[in-house]
Amino acid sequence: DSIVAGQRLELSAGTVRIDFTSGAVITLVGPAIFDARTGLEGELILGRVQVVASTPESKGFTIQTRTARFVDLGTVFTTEADPDGQCRVGVASGEVLVQVAGSPNGSRLRQGDLMTIEPGHPQVTVRIERGEGTPDFRFPTIESPSSEDYADASRGMANVSLVGGPLVVSKFGPAFSSGGADRLVDGR
């Protein structure tokens, strides 16, 4: 059936695919409440939606929640909205511009990045970046460790202790010892 601007969809269970006139395709997962606004925008009040905006006409497709706007920059992304206003976005491919309510600036998320925005004043955002996928601790917007960090033990502002078990790294191949907890605050 056709959906018109301003129409609300309430889904108690299951999934619904919606093809927008712009070429954007969303999959709404219930339980969910979604308002179709225009061919390039919708509001997710509750639930989860996956957005595929792969046509030139669908670039800029936007999902609005109570706490943020997610603007497609040629991508596939998933957004979730909770009843309390907390929302999450994860980028499967391409980039998404995240505009937190009440903030003039936006953040760009790229493939593999996640962000959670909590309601309230001030709003708390948690950003998880994919990074380079190496043990070198290199991320697009997170500075590498340095001797100027608060977590450098020589500055006397941080203390790290291992409560139990070994510290090992296994993500990058066979598990190996990463050294003692003191390496986390050595400024290197």
Order of alpha helices (4+ residues) and beta strands (2+ residues): beta-beta-beta-beta-beta-beta-beta-beta-beta-beta-beta-beta-beta-beta
